Amino acid sequence: MDYQVNELRQILIEALSDEINRRELKQEAAAELLGVSQARISAIHNGRIEDFRLDRLVKFANQLDLRVTMSVT
């Protein structure tokens, strides 16, 4: 199960980093938008999944207007 959670966190971290880059946001601007420190944005860009809970990453995605869906089979 931990592997699956880590995989989901990795997918979200990559999507968040891509969206921040697509918007051409500097780390300080992204931090202000998401209500976190610049260091947290750096952690996202560096792919440090261990620094974030899954629910927090989903919240960030929603704040950036990204749609997060899940499928259980």
Buried (B, 14 or more C-beta within 10 A) or exposed (E): EEEEEEEBBEEBBEBBBEBBEEEEBEBEBBBBBBEBEBEBBBBBBEEEBEBBEEEBBBBBBEEBEBEBEEEEE
